[in-house]
C-alpha cells in the first residue's frame, strides 16, 4: 500500500494546515490574538523603541503578540532593538507594497518613498486584520493597562485614538485642520482598533476631499496628523487624554499632561522628537527607575524574540527555555565547528549557535523569514527538503541538531542513514522530541525512541534532558 493512502498522522494533518506554507502571505497576519505594533524609522530613538518593546513584553507576556514594523533598518540593527524582548516579536520591514492605496496617493502628489516620513506608520493598514490591534510610534512606551484594556483584548471595544488636549504645539494637522473636530483634537499617536476595522477607505475619502499638494513631503509636512484625525472621526473613535499618555518631548523641560491633566493616571509616555535628538526625560526616567532597563543579556535571552509558539505556523514551533540551554551547552564544545541545524523555524536556535561561534547551516522546508532575521550572522539559511539537501551536500558537520515536526518511524529510518553520512567522527547529533510519544495525542511519534533502542554500532547516547518532549545527544566514536 502507498504510504500516502494510509490514515494521515496527526503530524501530517497539522503540517497541511501550516499557515507558513503559502509564502505569499505572512503567517503572523493570521488569527485573532491581540497584537501591539510599533513603527520605527532611521532615527535616533533606537533605545526608546528597545525599551518600549522590552517593557510591553514584560507587562503583557504572551497574552498578546508583538510586531515591529521598520523602514531603512537593517537586520543587525533590528536584532539590537529587539534584544531585550522576552516574547516572540515579528520583524516586518515595510515597503510601499504593504499599503498600495496610500502609496498610490502619495506617489500622485510627487512624494517618493524616501519622503513618506510620518505616513509609514500606516504601512500595512493592519498587521493582523481579524484581531484587536494597537498601532504606536516607536517612541511610545506603554507602562500599564488602560481601564478599557479588557474590552479591547476580547475584541469588544470601540476604536480609540490619542487626544492632543493641550495648548502646546497646536498646529499639528497640516492643511487638514478644517476637518478636525477642535473639541476632540485627535492625534495619531496611539490608535486602538477592534477586529475587522479597515480604515483605508475612509482615509482615501479624506484625501479625495482635500488632495495632498504636489510636492508633498511626509518627513516635514504635518498633513498626516490631520488626515488620521479626520479618518478616525468618521468612526466616532473615542479619545484618551494626555493625562493618561503624556508627551515627554525632547525639546521641552516639562512633560505635557494636557491643559487639565493631573499626573498620576498615566499608562504610558510619548517621548516625542527622540528620533531627532537626545531625550533627557527618557534618560532621567531610566536613571530613577521609572522605566525598565538592563544590561545586554546573553544569547539565549537576546534572541528570545525569534521564538515561535505558533504565530508563524505550528509545525515551526521552536525550542525555548531549558531546552535551548541544553542545546547551547552542547554547542559550546563545538565553537568554530561546522553545525547543521534541521528545522530553522524563525532562526532562534540558529542565532544562538552563531553567537556561540559556530558556523551554521540551517535547513527548513518552509520559509519563516529566518534568512531575513539572521542576515549578517555566520549562518547559511537554506530553504529545502532535508532529504534533498542531505543527498546533494558535500559538507561534513561536527554537530547536527534535529528539530522535526514529523518524528514517525518511517521518517527516522530514512533520516538517520543520511545523518550518518554527513557527521564527522567524534561528532554529535542532538535530537528534539525524543519522548514526544509519551504525550497521548502524539503517541504515534515513536521514531526517535525506536532509533535509540536500536542505535547503530559506534553511536551512543551521552546526554539526556530528562524532560518531555525530550532532547538527547548521540555521539559518534
Beta strands, then each sheet from edge to edge (+ up, - down):
strand 1: 35-40
strand 2: 65-70
strand 3: 89-93
strand 4: 133-137
strand 5: 140-142
strand 6: 160-163
strand 7: 186-193
strand 8: 238-240
strand 9: 245-247
strand 10: 268-270
strand 11: 338-342
strand 12: 359-364
strand 13: 379-383
strand 14: 397-402
strand 15: 423-432
strand 16: 459-464
strand 17: 471-476
sheet 1: 3+ 2+ 1+ 4+ 7- 6+ 8+
sheet 2: 5+ 10- 9-
sheet 3: 13+ 12+ 11+ 14+ 15+ 17- 16+
end
